[in-house]
C-alpha cells in the first residue's frame, strides 16, 4: 500500500474537497481518498502510486492548481488491546 500526498492550490470549501476526492476516486484505483481545503492537500491510499503526470492532469482538469505530490509506503494502523508489536 502507498500513501500519496497531493498539494493543491485553489480549494476553498467542503464542496471543493468533495470535488477533488471524487475526481481521484473516478480517475484512479484508490482504497481511500481524503481532501482538505484547510491543508491544501489530498491524501490518496492505493495499492500502487499513481503517476504524477496523471495526478497533475486530473487536478488541473478539475480547475485547481497542482503544486506537488509525494508517495510513501503506507501501513494501515491496527487496533490492539496489547499495543502494536
Secondary structure by P-SEA (a helix, b strand, c coil): cbbbbbbbcccccaaaaaaaaaaaaacccccbbbbbccccbbbbbccccccaaaaaaaaaaaccccccccccccccbbbbccccc
